[in-house]
């Protein structure tokens, strides 16, 4: 059958095969699919990087507000017991994550989470620093002050309570 005759008998939009290959202009255009897939993957990567916690050695910039008396006392306890890992003003170090971070907003990590971390330690779950050991030297009042200090820093740096969703 000649090529002219095949063209006459093939309905528009159907593929014709000549010598084992699709004829020019036949078949769906798959380039837009690949371009779309690349755009979706790229957007997903950007969103992941924006929403993911900082890398292990990344710290955050922290603005320190005028602190309440309780938070000032908590800052002293924090500096003596927590800053070596969590950094000055809870900005993070290469040993521990920043606590002035959206992950630690009260809707995701309530105050009791900080109490339990100090009393029992905390298993690594958001970061790659390893487990946090218990801090038995801290008294209840010191823990309360530390939490107040962290919460006031968070609030001053735009970290709001958000409901936790999985």
Beta strands, then each sheet from edge to edge (+ up, - down):
strand 1: 17-18
strand 2: 21-22
sheet 1: 1+ 2-
end
